Amino acid sequence: METIDKVRSILSERLDASPEEIHEGTSVQDDLGADSLDIVDIIMDIEEQFDMEVPEEDIPGLKTVEDIVKYIDKK
């Protein structure tokens, strides 16, 4: 499973969104309606799924699905 598919799965589960409506340009907050608590949960899911740690200062830069996928792939 590719990184984007895993991210899409996390977002669709957390935000009750259809995986088909989640693409690289999708904004987690603007398009999917995530609030700050959702963001914390999503980051925790990403850390668990990809066995990584996301420092708090990196979180503001993770606005779109593409941002998240690129961030994960760099780590």
C-alpha positions in Angstrom: 0.0 0.0 0.0 1.4 3.4 -1.0 1.8 6.3 1.5 -1.1 8.2 0.0 -3.4 5.3 0.3 -2.5 4.9 4.0 -3.0 8.6 4.6 -6.3 8.6 2.7 -7.4 5.7 4.9 -6.5 7.5 8.2 -8.2 10.7 7.1 -11.4 8.9 5.9 -11.7 7.0 9.1 -11.0 10.0 11.4 -13.1 12.5 9.5 -15.9 10.3 8.1 -14.9 11.3 4.6 -15.2 9.2 1.5 -11.7 8.0 0.3 -12.7 9.0 -3.2 -13.0 12.7 -2.1 -9.5 12.7 -0.6 -6.7 13.5 -3.2 -3.3 15.2 -3.0 -4.7 18.7 -3.1 -7.2 18.2 -0.4 -6.9 20.5 2.6 -7.3 18.6 5.8 -8.9 21.6 7.6 -10.6 23.5 4.8 -11.9 20.6 2.6 -12.4 17.9 5.3 -13.3 20.1 8.2 -10.7 18.9 10.7 -10.4 20.9 13.9 -7.4 21.1 16.2 -8.4 17.9 18.1 -8.8 16.0 14.8 -5.4 17.1 13.8 -3.9 15.8 17.0 -5.6 12.4 16.4 -4.5 12.3 12.8 -0.9 13.0 13.7 -1.0 10.3 16.4 -2.4 7.8 13.8 0.3 8.8 11.3 3.0 8.3 13.9 1.6 4.9 14.8 1.0 3.8 11.2 4.4 4.9 9.9 6.4 4.3 13.1 7.7 7.8 13.2 7.5 10.9 15.4 6.2 14.2 14.1 7.6 17.1 16.1 5.1 19.7 17.2 6.8 22.4 15.2 6.3 20.4 11.9 2.5 20.1 12.3 1.6 23.6 10.9 3.2 22.7 7.6 1.0 19.7 7.1 -2.0 21.3 5.5 -2.8 19.2 2.5 -2.7 15.5 1.8 0.3 16.1 -0.5 2.1 17.9 2.4 1.6 14.9 4.6 2.6 12.4 2.0 5.8 14.3 1.1 6.7 14.7 4.8 6.3 11.0 5.5 8.2 10.0 2.4 11.1 12.3 3.5 11.3 10.6 6.9 
